[in-house]
Amino acid sequence: MAELSGTKGSRRREAILQLLKQQGKITIQEMVERFGCSEATARRDLEQMEAIYPVIRTIGGAMYDGMGAMRELPFSEKEGLSILEKEKIAKAAASQIVEGDVIGLSGGTTNFLLAKLLKGRRGITVVTNAINIAMELADSRIQVVVTGGIMRHNSFELCGPLGEEMIAQLHIGKMFIGVDGISSEGGISSYSEQEAQSAKALIKRSQETYVVFDHTKANRTSLFSIAALTEIKGVITDSPLDGPLGDAIRLHGITVYLPD
């Protein structure tokens, strides 16, 4: 791993990284007080560090993921992973959408592929907090509603209180949620605290919630909880679910949709 050295800013980020390793977490306010920088500078530091180090940003600061197991990848890197499986999942999800539906799409590569499949449809309204999904649908006949908020560069999702206030005014029929993990005990979860909060708000305003994920997310729990399995109507994935997750899915009567 390359060292952060040289400029005043890089030396400050090196010191922040050492603190994170020692304490496990740090707040924006602590960074301001310790290093005499502005809040904006502290946030920029964490944004840069998140891109190259096992640092997970939270609403008020950051946490250190020394094990590396929970590393969040940028959308551009995720896009090429399990692409064939994700295309099949997107096709299965599209088959659940009919004319007249008001659907919600969170961010994520599978939902982005789903948006591509919907471009030729009519009579559908899409609510999304993901800028790239909204842009993909910009030249379609679909009505697109974009929530507000601050964009996360890793996922292009809009997050924060502004978006959550708008979401609270909406009525969504079918919500399709992309996740970083799904397990019997942890339910559905995300690497990002901000994205988890937005997903919770979207689910709360939806009649039905469908979770879209490939087999690599099954029986895994990420850091931030989104919802319990009891809040889900269906899961759309690329292979049959086994182990504790499969047992819990059957116990709660959740429908499993697999590609043809």
Secondary structure, DSSP 8 states (H G I E B T S, - for coil): -----SSHHHHHHHHHHHHHHHHSEEEHHHHHHHH---HHHHHHHHHHHHHHSSEEEETTEEEE-TT-TT----HHHHTTTTHHHHHHHHHHHHTT--TT-EEEE-SSHHHHHHHHHHTT--S-EEEESBHHHHHHTTTSSSEEEE--SEE-TTT-BEESHHHHHHHTT--EEEEEEE-SEEETTTEEEES-HHHHHHHHHHHHTEEEEEEE--GGGBT---SEEEE-GGG-SEEE-SS---HHHHHHHHHTT-EEE---
